[in-house]
Amino acid sequence: MADAMSEYLKQDMQCEGLLECIHGLKGLDREIFKLLTDRSEPLTVDEIAEEVDRERSTAYRSVQRLLQSGFVQKDQINYDQGGYYHVFRPTDPDEIADDMQRMLNDWYAKMGQLIGEFREKYGEAIEEPPAAPVEN
């Protein structure tokens, strides 16, 4: 992961890199998101864990990160005899893209404000050097 914005800008990033760059998601999160988008039906955590060859608890933590970031939706399926289970499906890509665009716009506005504050704070600190005395 790049530590500075300048490093991100130098990387040959793919669109999936936005998951890491904007939301701080991990490689497994990207893998699970891709898995869910490739499937026509939602999957349970157990099915996800089996597909990515990870322990259920590891898959569950990744799914939780995807839920918190808004990339995945959770649906409850009720059994006829009582009880339920959850399945997970990807959020509509347009919703995700709109959310990332809003986040980027907010970030851009905040950075503009901070740059203005930097200019004010340090622009005042750096004054013209005093003029040399004029000799007659």
Backbone torsions as a table, in degrees:
resi	resn	phi	psi	omega
1	MET	NA	136.9	179.4
2	ALA	-72.9	143.5	-178.7
3	ASP	-91.8	-25.7	-175.5
4	ALA	-126.8	154.7	178.9
5	MET	-57.3	-39.6	-179.6
6	SER	-60.5	-33.8	177.8
7	GLU	-69.6	-40.2	177.3
8	TYR	-61.0	-41.0	-177.1
9	LEU	-68.0	-25.4	179.1
10	LYS	-82.4	-19.2	-176.6
11	GLN	-74.1	151.4	172.3
12	ASP	-88.1	86.0	-172.4
13	MET	-91.9	141.4	173.7
14	GLN	-95.7	165.5	-177.6
15	CYS	-60.2	-30.5	178.1
16	GLU	-66.3	-20.0	177.4
17	GLY	-63.2	-18.8	176.7
18	LEU	-62.4	-30.0	177.9
19	LEU	-59.0	-42.5	-179.8
20	GLU	-78.6	-47.3	-173.9
21	CYS	-64.6	-48.2	-175.2
22	ILE	-88.0	-38.8	-173.6
23	HIS	-108.5	-5.8	178.8
24	GLY	69.0	25.7	-179.7
25	LEU	-78.8	162.6	-174.4
26	LYS	-103.6	174.3	-179.8
27	GLY	-57.8	-42.3	178.5
28	LEU	-64.4	-36.9	178.0
29	ASP	-61.5	-43.4	178.1
30	ARG	-62.9	-42.0	-179.8
31	GLU	-62.2	-44.2	-179.8
32	ILE	-68.7	-40.2	177.4
33	PHE	-60.0	-44.7	178.6
34	LYS	-62.9	-42.8	177.8
35	LEU	-56.1	-48.2	-178.3
36	LEU	-66.2	-35.3	179.5
37	THR	-74.2	-24.7	178.6
38	ASP	-79.2	-16.2	-177.0
39	ARG	-96.5	144.3	177.7
40	SER	-84.4	-21.4	180.0
41	GLU	-113.4	147.1	175.5
42	PRO	-66.0	158.2	-177.3
43	LEU	-122.1	152.9	172.9
44	THR	-83.0	166.9	176.6
45	VAL	-61.4	-39.5	178.7
46	ASP	-61.1	-42.7	178.8
47	GLU	-65.9	-40.5	178.5
48	ILE	-62.7	-47.7	-179.2
49	ALA	-58.0	-42.4	179.6
50	GLU	-64.7	-43.1	-177.9
51	GLU	-65.4	-36.8	-178.2
52	VAL	-96.1	2.8	177.1
53	ASP	56.1	52.1	177.9
54	ARG	-132.2	162.6	175.2
55	GLU	-63.7	152.4	-179.9
56	ARG	-56.8	-42.9	-177.5
57	SER	-64.2	-36.8	178.3
58	THR	-67.3	-45.3	177.7
59	ALA	-62.9	-40.0	-179.5
60	TYR	-62.1	-44.1	179.4
61	ARG	-62.0	-40.2	178.8
62	SER	-65.5	-43.9	178.3
63	VAL	-61.4	-39.0	178.5
64	GLN	-62.8	-40.6	176.9
65	ARG	-63.1	-40.9	178.6
66	LEU	-65.7	-38.2	176.1
67	LEU	-63.4	-47.8	-177.7
68	GLN	-62.9	-32.8	179.9
69	SER	-85.1	-7.0	177.4
70	GLY	87.6	9.0	-178.6
71	PHE	-82.9	-19.5	-175.7
72	VAL	-131.2	147.1	175.9
73	GLN	-113.2	147.4	179.0
74	LYS	-112.7	132.0	176.4
75	ASP	-119.9	142.9	177.1
76	GLN	-98.0	130.3	176.9
77	ILE	-111.4	123.7	-178.5
78	ASN	-94.8	136.0	172.9
79	TYR	-78.4	147.5	178.0
80	ASP	-61.8	-38.1	-176.8
81	GLN	-85.2	3.4	-179.5
82	GLY	110.5	155.5	-177.2
83	GLY	90.2	173.7	-178.0
84	TYR	-159.3	170.8	172.6
85	TYR	-146.8	165.8	-178.9
86	HIS	-111.2	145.7	172.0
87	VAL	-124.8	157.1	-175.1
88	PHE	-125.4	140.2	179.7
89	ARG	-139.4	156.7	-179.9
90	PRO	-72.6	148.4	173.0
91	THR	-72.2	152.4	177.8
92	ASP	-53.9	128.2	-177.9
93	PRO	-57.2	-33.4	178.2
94	ASP	-64.9	-38.2	177.0
95	GLU	-64.5	-43.0	179.8
96	ILE	-63.6	-46.7	-179.1
97	ALA	-63.0	-41.9	178.2
98	ASP	-62.4	-40.9	179.0
99	ASP	-64.7	-43.7	178.7
100	MET	-64.7	-37.2	178.8
101	GLN	-65.1	-42.1	177.0
102	ARG	-61.6	-43.4	-180.0
103	MET	-62.1	-43.4	179.2
104	LEU	-64.2	-42.7	178.3
105	ASN	-62.0	-42.7	177.6
106	ASP	-62.7	-43.4	179.4
107	TRP	-62.4	-44.9	-179.1
108	TYR	-60.6	-44.1	178.6
109	ALA	-63.3	-43.2	179.6
110	LYS	-63.9	-43.4	178.9
111	MET	-63.8	-38.9	176.8
112	GLY	-60.9	-42.1	178.3
113	GLN	-63.9	-45.8	-179.5
114	LEU	-65.3	-36.5	177.5
115	ILE	-65.3	-40.0	175.9
116	GLY	-62.0	-42.5	177.8
117	GLU	-64.1	-39.8	177.2
118	PHE	-60.9	-46.1	-179.1
119	ARG	-59.8	-45.1	179.2
120	GLU	-63.9	-50.0	-175.0
121	LYS	-63.3	-49.0	-174.8
122	TYR	-91.6	-19.0	174.7
123	GLY	-67.8	-36.6	178.7
124	GLU	-73.0	-31.8	-176.6
125	ALA	-71.9	-28.7	-178.9
126	ILE	-99.5	102.8	-179.3
127	GLU	-105.2	165.4	175.5
128	GLU	-63.0	140.3	175.7
129	PRO	-63.9	149.4	-179.5
130	PRO	-61.0	146.6	-178.7
131	ALA	-69.6	144.4	177.9
132	ALA	-67.5	142.9	179.2
133	PRO	-63.0	143.2	-179.8
134	VAL	-90.0	126.3	178.6
135	GLU	-96.8	141.6	178.9
136	ASN	-99.6	NA	NA
